[in-house]
């Protein structure tokens, strides 16, 4: 099991991984634009290194089984730097193998190296909420809010 920075050669596999995860969440009713996702990931990987990070988890034979996309930001009211997880997933068949823990720990190290004072992530998938809550708490995160959605 390897956790590493994504490279341009990973884009196609990340697009496929994202599409599979997309189909397992509440977002499955929305179109998944593979070309748009590929362009965004390629841009993050090749030009966004100062603000973004894309980490991947490789399982057996080097197959990507998970990923984490994170971003550095500042609140509008503060100069302090924070980091947020934009997307984080591990394929169902690779869960409970330590990939999620190692991805999040790698992101925490990346953020600490950039003098971040806080890391946040929300759960928008609508799936496996009790398990994700337990995972986050085991990793030292505290629940501070809730997500709300209204379809129009």
PyMOL commands that set and color helices and strands:
alter all, ss='L'
color gray80, all
select helices_A, chain A and resi 8-22+26-29+34-47+60-62+92-94+99-113+129-138
alter helices_A, ss='H'
color red, helices_A
select strands_A, chain A and resi 2-5+52-58+64-74+81-90+118-121
alter strands_A, ss='S'
color yellow, strands_A
deselect
rebuild
show_as cartoon
